[in-house]
Amino acid sequence: MSKRSSFRQALIGGVAAGVTAAYVVRQRQYAAAATRFRFPAGKALITGASTGIGACYAERLASLGYDVVLVARREAMLATLATTIQQTYGVKADYIAADLSTAAGMDTVVQRIKTGQDISFLVNNAGFSTTIPFSELDASVVDDMAQLHVLATAKLTRAALPYMIAQHAGTVVNVSSVMGYMAEAYHSNYCATKAYLNSLSGALAKEVGALGVTVQALCPGLTETDFHTSAHYDAWDKAAYPAFMWQTTDQVVTYSLQHIREGRSGVCITGWLNTLLVQVVRHHTVGRPLMRLFETVMRWVTAQTAS
Ligand SMILES: NC(=O)c1ccc[n+]([C@@H]2O[C@H](COP(=O)([O-])OP(=O)(O)OC[C@H]3O[C@@H](n4cnc5c(N)ncnc54)[C@H](OP(=O)(O)O)[C@@H]3O)[C@@H](O)[C@H]2O)c1
């Protein structure tokens, strides 16, 4: 073996050992931070809390001792959940029925945050998607999605941060999606608005991290909720996606809270499969062929499951 090739091998081995050691040390630091961490008592405001991921956050945060303020449009569902939470966890549970895709709905919640000066955990979770070509989307739906995902998240976060910074403690979770890293046909507006959330959260995490505030963009993949049963999803075939790709709301929220316990901020992708997907699609040279291979395997798995 020539001197040059043995040097190259030693270099590769050294780098691999260094990366592995750094990974192990980092994991130990996360584990140690999680052991020390306690969620402080306070008040959590959760948007899109009537069902799905938002309702799960409401219950999990209440179980950690947070009083909760639930926000969504369906008042009866919010009232029922608030009662259940109060009875089960012994915390206070209020609710605000508001349509966050309207200026009036947004302002109601912004005013609640500003005047209360008590929100220490904000979850911007309300959202929806569509599955038809962008050119056929009703203009009002384009507007609603931008208002709900982009404007409402930005305005509620802007309203909540000064109190958190003054307390030197607080958490903002913006529920985004792995789609925020993708450019998927028929989900164009959804992908674009979720990309905004990833970018906003990453930058804010750097801005306010040293001030004691954690900002997270939670990026779930396919999650079992009512999300795919809305009228916007009529043309979508859930059965085309095999069971191993789906997560429960509880799994998704566990990833989010565990990252916070571990002292991590910025993007939190739920699970190794979703992380792999995101890494693949972000690398254009290898990403496209790998995605095509993945889609072929998916079609095969689906055909086997169906037969
Ligand atoms: N399920 C998935 O596969 C998946 C994957 C990645 C990311 N996500 C994200 O997770 C978040 C929660 O979705 P989910 O899966 O839990 O779906 P979901 O069960 O349909 O819940 C959506 C929530 O948003 C609320 N909402 C929708 N439009 C609203 C509006 N204009 N004003 C106020 N509230 C509104 C809904 O309540 P009302 O109808 O009562 O208003 C509901 O509580 C969304 O941001 C979604 O993009 C979901």
The ligand as a Tripos MOL2 file, in Angstrom:
@<TRIPOS>MOLECULE
LIG
   48    52     1     0     0
SMALL
NO_CHARGES

@<TRIPOS>ATOM
      1 N1        -51.7570   15.2920    9.8480 N.am      1 LIG1
      2 C1        -50.6240   15.3330    9.1690 C.2       1 LIG1
      3 O1        -50.2800   14.3700    8.4340 O.2       1 LIG1
      4 C2        -49.7130   16.5210    9.2920 C.ar      1 LIG1
      5 C3        -48.4030   16.3990    8.8150 C.ar      1 LIG1
      6 C4        -47.5370   17.4780    8.9290 C.ar      1 LIG1
      7 C5        -47.9700   18.6630    9.5060 C.ar      1 LIG1
      8 N2        -49.2460   18.7740    9.9570 N.ar      1 LIG1
      9 C6        -49.6530   20.0650   10.5300 C.3       1 LIG1
     10 O2        -50.1960   19.8670   11.8150 O.3       1 LIG1
     11 C7        -51.0890   20.9260   12.1300 C.3       1 LIG1
     12 C8        -52.3450   20.3540   12.7710 C.3       1 LIG1
     13 O3        -52.9980   19.5360   11.8430 O.3       1 LIG1
     14 P1        -53.7030   18.1660   12.2350 P.3       1 LIG1
     15 O4        -53.0270   17.0880   11.5140 O.co2     1 LIG1
     16 O5        -53.8540   18.0630   13.7060 O.co2     1 LIG1
     17 O6        -55.1060   18.3760   11.5040 O.3       1 LIG1
     18 P2        -56.5890   18.5690   12.0440 P.3       1 LIG1
     19 O7        -56.9640   17.4480   12.9530 O.co2     1 LIG1
     20 O8        -57.3910   18.8360   10.8440 O.co2     1 LIG1
     21 O9        -56.4760   19.8910   12.9490 O.3       1 LIG1
     22 C9        -56.3880   21.1780   12.3920 C.3       1 LIG1
     23 C10       -56.7290   22.1700   13.4810 C.3       1 LIG1
     24 O10       -56.6000   23.4870   12.9480 O.3       1 LIG1
     25 C11       -57.7910   24.2150   13.2400 C.3       1 LIG1
     26 N3        -58.0170   25.2200   12.2060 N.ar      1 LIG1
     27 C12       -58.0750   25.0280   10.8570 C.ar      1 LIG1
     28 N4        -58.3470   26.1710   10.2340 N.ar      1 LIG1
     29 C13       -58.4530   27.1260   11.2060 C.ar      1 LIG1
     30 C14       -58.7410   28.5160   11.1950 C.ar      1 LIG1
     31 N5        -58.9960   29.1700   10.0470 N.pl3     1 LIG1
     32 N6        -58.7610   29.1870   12.3650 N.ar      1 LIG1
     33 C15       -58.5330   28.5380   13.5290 C.ar      1 LIG1
     34 N7        -58.2620   27.2300   13.6090 N.ar      1 LIG1
     35 C16       -58.2290   26.5350   12.4620 C.ar      1 LIG1
     36 C17       -58.8890   23.1580   13.2750 C.3       1 LIG1
     37 O11       -59.9780   23.5490   14.1200 O.3       1 LIG1
     38 P3        -61.3680   24.1470   13.6360 P.3       1 LIG1
     39 O12       -61.7620   23.4280   12.3790 O.co2     1 LIG1
     40 O13       -62.2650   23.8830   14.7950 O.co2     1 LIG1
     41 O14       -61.1000   25.5970   13.4100 O.co2     1 LIG1
     42 C18       -58.1620   22.0080   13.9630 C.3       1 LIG1
     43 O15       -58.1920   22.1570   15.3490 O.3       1 LIG1
     44 C19       -51.3360   21.6930   10.8100 C.3       1 LIG1
     45 O16       -50.6190   22.8970   10.8260 O.3       1 LIG1
     46 C20       -50.7610   20.7570    9.7570 C.3       1 LIG1
     47 O17       -50.2600   21.4660    8.6520 O.3       1 LIG1
     48 C21       -50.1200   17.7340    9.8670 C.ar      1 LIG1
@<TRIPOS>BOND
     1     1     2 1
     2     2     3 2
     3     2     4 1
     4     4     5 ar
     5     4    48 ar
     6     5     6 ar
     7     6     7 ar
     8     7     8 ar
     9     8     9 1
    10     8    48 ar
    11     9    10 1
    12     9    46 1
    13    10    11 1
    14    11    12 1
    15    11    44 1
    16    12    13 1
    17    13    14 1
    18    14    15 2
    19    14    16 1
    20    14    17 1
    21    17    18 1
    22    18    19 2
    23    18    20 1
    24    18    21 1
    25    21    22 1
    26    22    23 1
    27    23    24 1
    28    23    42 1
    29    24    25 1
    30    25    26 1
    31    25    36 1
    32    26    27 ar
    33    26    35 ar
    34    27    28 ar
    35    28    29 ar
    36    29    30 ar
    37    29    35 ar
    38    30    31 1
    39    30    32 ar
    40    32    33 ar
    41    33    34 ar
    42    34    35 ar
    43    36    37 1
    44    36    42 1
    45    37    38 1
    46    38    39 2
    47    38    40 1
    48    38    41 1
    49    42    43 1
    50    44    45 1
    51    44    46 1
    52    46    47 1
@<TRIPOS>SUBSTRUCTURE
     1 LIG1         1 GROUP 0 **** ****
